[in-house]
């Protein structure tokens, strides 16, 4: 089976959970042995894994200006002469009005640039060329940024389209939905033959807010991969007599950072031997620094900034408790990663991962008193801490991407059969 997949992130360049999920899904599919995935990225860094084929959309020509391969070969890093002329043979429209470079390719920022809407449209244009060039059985588009690409590829090829909803704008905006984003999301859903949602919570949002047929909407929970040897070797850095409680993620309104700060202030009214860490970056970071100062807890609060790779697991292993107080979290992989490291987790009841996790403490994001009580209890009750640590490890060890890949393959087969 050949899968044409569109995504905006992929490791080692990680901006959030989307990259982690994209890796997990493609790896889970690859373990089946007979699934070949072609993954299209706006701007790969060249260090992606080799278990799948990466198409650099910023190197796919969409317009020709009488250059040939011999002229441009010094400027092409990954495209062979065969691929060059294969793409050239499938240009199907005059895009010379587009802002292309000397190779006839469009520019994409790495990540989420200021011209994001324009890049989403350009990505879909390139997708049309790719869809006329690659051989595939099914299309899979991740999150709203690539839905237009998936729809275009479907129109060009006639192949079934699966879209993967990792979040909706209702989650990202706390209900203040951007009409442009909503229209892109809904158009993708309307054209999709299958809508995979990262939780039942998200599935209900898709059905009720985007008016989709429940029969084509599926809850497809995320998972985690076993820790690699490097991360397993990271020693626990917890200090006797002092506890560390960590928030790790984007410091934005969706993640509820203010509730974490307010809960920390309540805990520190009872004890001063707990330190709080808010790791990450985002548009609410300065506001949180000011809130910590206003609550008089700056001496027990730390802002280490954005963490990546090994740093993330060092943070988990240095923590006694991990807290994810999200206002609306379609899934949330971070608690699973923390539990892998033996760190008990407290999550909001508004988190999709709570649908498959048992050995965590669940509180409403707005209930700072319940959150504070849970933090205090885990930090002061050794038996509770050990139970959540040991049972949490056992639980997440059973939540694997390989199982997710098998479930996705099952739905692929059904769509192709139809």
Secondary structure, 3 states (H helix, E strand, C coil): CEEEEECCCECCECCCHHHHHHHHHHHHHHCCCCCEEEEEECCCCCCCCCCCEEEEHHHCCCCCCCCCHHHHHHHCCCCCHHHHHHHHHCCCCCCCCCCCCCCCCCCCCCCCCCCHHHHHHHHHHHHHHHHCCCCCCEEEEECHHHHHHHHHHHHHHCCEEEEEECCCHHHHCCCCCCHHHHHHHHHHHHHCCEEEECCHHHHHHHHHHCCCCHHHEEECCCCECCCCHHHHCCCCCCCCCCEEEEEECCCCHHHCHHHHHHHHHHHCCCCCCEEEEEECCCCCHHHHHHHHHHCCCHHHEEEEECCCCHHHHHHHHCCCEEEECCCCECCCCHHHHHHHCCCEEEEECCEHHHHCCCCCEEECCCCHHHHHHHHHHHHHCHHHHHHHHHHHHHHHHCCEHHHHHHHHHHHHHHHHHC
